[in-house]
Amino acid sequence: MNKIILTGRLCHNPEIKYVGEKNTPITKFTIAVSREYKNSQGQYGADFIDCELWGKHAEIFCQYMEKGKLFGVEGQLRLEKYVSSSGENVKKIIVRCSKFDFLTSKTESNNNIKSADAIFDNEAIFEGEISESEIPF
């Protein structure tokens, strides 16, 4: 089984291209996915993963997405092999996306988005104790 699901932020504004005899739409983009642990400076790192979308999905993605927006993608890992202009054999892993989800609205500002960690660090969620009968599982 080859399936990957990622949630992250768009690194650059997407651009649409049309390829082949049928002018099939394609967009290639990079998603920044946060790591779950802090580095030695106490900051969270990120992985930058190259992705592509084809067809109508590519057109919709380019129409509504912009740099910094939070979104999720689902797809498959693909290994691209090619020879560079200098004659070297190159291998590159990309995600061929089959679908995506907007995780912020078009009107929502990036400044208003808080991570769960920021909310828990800055606000007291509850006070007191919770009994076992109040836990739903």
N, C-alpha and C positions, 0 to 999 in steps of 0.2 A: 504494500500500500504506500502511495506517495501522496501525502496531504500535509499542507502547512497552513496554519492560521496565525496571522500577525496583527497586532494593534500598535499603532504608532502615529507619528506626525510626518506630513509631507515635507521633504527637504527643499524642493524647488517647485515653482509653478509648472504644471504639466503642459506639454505641447503635443498637439495631434499631428500625425503624419499619415499619409495614404500610400499604401504600397501595393505592388502587383498589378495585374491586368484589371482586376475588379475594384481597384482603389480601396482596399480594405483599410479601415481606420486602425491605427495602433498608437499607443502612448507608452513611453518608458519613463519610469520615475524611481525615486529612491525613498524608502520609508525608514525613519529613525525609530528604532525600537529600544525602549529603556531596559537596562539590565536591572535585576532584582537585588543587587548588592552594591555597596559603596566601595569606592577605590580608597587608596591610602590617604587621600586628601578629604575624605568624607563626602564625596560627591558620587551621584549615580552616573554611570557611563551609558553609552548607547551603541547599538550595532546598526550599521547603515546597509540596508539590503536592497539590491536592485530588483525591480519588478517590471512586468509589462501587462497591459490589458489590450484586448483586441475587440474589434467590431463595435456594436452600439454601446457596450460598456465603456469603451475608451472615449467615445464622444461625450457621454454623460459625465464621466469622471473629469474630463478637461473643462466641461462647461461649469461645473459647480465647485471643484476643488481649487485650493490655492495654498501656497507655502504656509506651513505651520498648523494647518487644520488636522484634527485628530480623526482617524478613520481605521477601519479594519479590512483586511483582505483575506481571501481564502484561495488557495491554488495548489500548484504542484511545483516541486523543485525541478529545474532543468539544468543540464550541463551543456553549455555551448562550447564548441571547440572550433577554433579557426587559426589561421596563420596570419600573424601581424605583418605590417608593411616592411618590418625589418627581418622577416623570415622566421620569427620565433613561433613555436606552437603555443597557443594560449588556451587556457581552460577557464571558464567563468561560470559561476552558479547564479542563476536568476530564479525568480518566482514567476511562473506563468499563471496569472490570476484568473480565476473563473467567476468570482463575484467580489463585491466590496460593499461596505456599509459606512454611511456617514455617521460619525459619532459626535459631531457638533453641528448645530444648525447654521444655516448660511448667515444669519444675522447675529449669531453669538460671537462675542469678541474673545480672542485668546486670553485677554487679561482677566476675564471672569471665570476661567476654568481653573479649578484647583484639583490637585491630586489628592487621593485618599490620605496619603502620608501627611500632607500639609494640613488637612482638616483635623486629623487626629493629634498632630503636634500642637496646634494652635487653639483648640477648643476642647472644653470638657464635654464629653458626650453624655455621660450619666454619672450620677452619684449614688452611692449605696451598693447593696449587694443584689444579685439575681438568684432567685431560688431555682432549683431544678425543674419545678413545675412550669416555670416561665420560659424555659428553653424549648423551642418547637421541634427538636429532633432528638 
